[in-house]
Amino acid sequence: MPLAKTLKRLRKHRYHPSKAEAKAARHRQQARAAWVRDIVAQLKAANARADAAWLRVIRANPDSEDEDLPIPPEEAEVEAILAQIKAVIHHDRWPRHLHWSV
């Protein structure tokens, strides 16, 4: 069967959600978008704290090589936030309250 004909048949039999389902889907999408905005704001703030911490570490150890510098605890917060973001990007693992079935 030619591709155009296949696509035409698929379009005809497309799923059309009810108004309630469409509204629920929009609500879920908006909740996920709000989470993304919030987590990015958290990441920016954590990065600022980590940058300040790294600056203190570097100033306190001016003669140390990069790999010998102690990692400031603020860096762990940045890594934890990045782990949440990467879980969403690479594995579609959202926080529990943002799952479709909850």
PLY file of the C-alpha trace (Angstrom):
ply
format ascii 1.0
element vertex 102
property float x
property float y
property float z
element edge 101
property int vertex1
property int vertex2
end_header
0.00 0.00 0.00
1.42 3.42 -0.89
2.55 5.62 1.97
0.03 8.38 1.19
-2.85 5.92 1.37
-1.57 4.47 4.66
-1.26 7.92 6.20
-4.75 8.85 5.04
-6.20 5.75 6.73
-4.27 6.42 9.92
-5.54 10.01 10.07
-9.12 8.84 9.63
-8.84 6.42 12.58
-6.97 8.78 14.86
-7.88 8.81 18.55
-9.92 11.86 19.58
-9.95 12.40 23.34
-13.05 13.67 25.07
-13.09 17.25 26.36
-12.47 15.99 29.89
-9.49 13.88 28.77
-8.08 16.78 26.78
-8.46 19.09 29.78
-6.74 16.57 32.07
-3.90 16.21 29.55
-3.44 19.99 29.39
-3.37 20.12 33.19
-0.66 17.42 33.29
1.38 19.19 30.63
1.10 22.48 32.51
2.17 20.77 35.76
5.22 19.30 34.05
6.10 22.65 32.47
5.82 24.32 35.89
8.11 21.65 37.37
10.67 22.29 34.63
10.60 26.04 35.28
10.98 25.43 39.02
13.80 22.88 38.73
15.74 25.14 36.34
15.38 28.03 38.81
16.65 25.70 41.57
19.58 24.69 39.35
20.52 28.32 38.68
20.46 29.14 42.39
22.44 26.00 43.28
24.99 26.78 40.56
25.44 30.29 41.97
26.06 28.84 45.45
28.46 26.23 44.04
30.34 28.87 42.03
30.79 30.97 45.18
31.94 27.88 47.09
34.45 26.95 44.38
35.80 30.50 44.43
36.35 30.24 48.21
38.09 26.86 47.78
40.37 28.20 45.02
41.24 31.31 47.01
41.99 29.18 50.09
44.24 26.84 48.06
45.96 29.03 45.46
48.88 26.67 44.83
46.88 23.43 44.55
46.30 21.60 41.31
42.67 21.38 40.15
42.36 17.66 40.89
43.74 18.18 44.43
41.14 20.76 45.42
38.48 19.62 47.89
35.03 19.50 46.32
32.69 21.87 48.15
29.45 20.36 49.52
27.41 22.78 47.41
28.48 20.80 44.37
26.45 17.80 45.60
23.27 19.89 45.46
23.96 20.81 41.84
24.62 17.15 40.97
21.38 16.04 42.66
19.33 18.55 40.68
21.09 17.60 37.45
20.33 13.93 38.18
16.61 14.74 38.34
16.77 16.66 35.06
18.76 13.92 33.33
16.29 11.27 34.54
13.52 13.17 32.76
15.54 13.85 29.61
17.10 10.43 29.11
14.61 8.05 30.74
11.29 9.96 30.93
11.33 9.48 34.73
9.35 12.34 36.24
8.77 13.03 39.94
5.96 10.86 41.28
3.36 13.64 41.48
3.80 14.28 37.75
3.10 10.71 36.57
0.10 10.42 34.28
-1.50 7.61 36.26
-1.34 9.26 39.70
0 1
1 2
2 3
3 4
4 5
5 6
6 7
7 8
8 9
9 10
10 11
11 12
12 13
13 14
14 15
15 16
16 17
17 18
18 19
19 20
20 21
21 22
22 23
23 24
24 25
25 26
26 27
27 28
28 29
29 30
30 31
31 32
32 33
33 34
34 35
35 36
36 37
37 38
38 39
39 40
40 41
41 42
42 43
43 44
44 45
45 46
46 47
47 48
48 49
49 50
50 51
51 52
52 53
53 54
54 55
55 56
56 57
57 58
58 59
59 60
60 61
61 62
62 63
63 64
64 65
65 66
66 67
67 68
68 69
69 70
70 71
71 72
72 73
73 74
74 75
75 76
76 77
77 78
78 79
79 80
80 81
81 82
82 83
83 84
84 85
85 86
86 87
87 88
88 89
89 90
90 91
91 92
92 93
93 94
94 95
95 96
96 97
97 98
98 99
99 100
100 101
